[in-house]
Amino acid sequence: MIRKVYEVDPLLCPTCGGQMRIISFIEEPKTIDRIIGHLKLTFEAERPSPPQIVQQELLIAAEEHGEYF
């Protein structure tokens, strides 16, 4: 699904370009929290704001339909 939506192969190694494979899934929340903490990652992804022209088009469309963000 990731490959189709984002047009990126998630199992392609970013360092060497080799094919990776899934060897296990980590499902225990405590273990996941420890890994995320160790890597100094967060649960919140940063989302870039849309380009100015797209933002203006969205506002115009919302005003025409009486919708507001």
C-alpha positions in Angstrom: 0.0 0.0 0.0 2.8 2.4 0.8 4.4 1.7 -2.5 1.2 2.5 -4.4 0.2 5.6 -2.4 3.6 7.3 -2.0 5.3 5.6 -5.0 8.2 4.6 -2.8 9.4 1.1 -1.9 9.5 1.0 1.9 11.7 -2.2 1.7 14.4 -0.6 -0.4 17.5 0.2 1.8 18.2 4.0 1.7 21.9 3.4 2.2 22.8 0.7 -0.3 19.7 0.3 -2.4 19.4 -3.4 -1.5 16.1 -5.2 -0.9 15.1 -5.5 2.8 12.7 -8.0 4.2 10.5 -8.0 7.3 11.7 -10.4 9.9 9.3 -9.5 12.7 6.7 -7.1 14.0 7.0 -5.3 17.3 3.5 -5.1 18.9 4.2 -4.5 22.6 3.5 -0.9 23.4 6.2 -0.6 26.1 8.8 -2.0 23.7 7.7 0.5 21.0 7.9 3.4 23.4 11.4 2.4 24.5 12.6 2.2 20.9 11.0 5.6 20.0 12.5 7.2 23.1 16.0 5.7 22.4 15.9 7.1 18.9 14.7 10.4 20.2 11.7 10.3 17.8 8.2 11.7 18.4 4.7 10.4 17.5 3.8 13.6 15.7 4.8 14.0 12.1 5.5 17.4 10.8 3.3 18.4 7.9 4.4 21.1 5.6 1.9 23.8 4.9 0.3 23.8 1.4 1.8 26.1 -1.2 0.3 29.6 -1.1 -1.8 29.2 -4.3 -3.3 25.9 -3.1 -4.2 27.5 0.2 -5.9 30.4 -1.5 -7.9 28.0 -3.7 -9.0 26.1 -0.7 -10.2 29.2 1.1 -12.1 30.4 -2.0 -13.8 27.0 -2.4 -14.7 27.0 1.3 -16.2 30.5 1.1 -18.3 29.5 -1.9 -19.7 26.5 0.0 -20.1 28.3 3.3 -17.5 26.1 4.9 -14.7 27.4 7.1 -11.6 25.7 8.5 
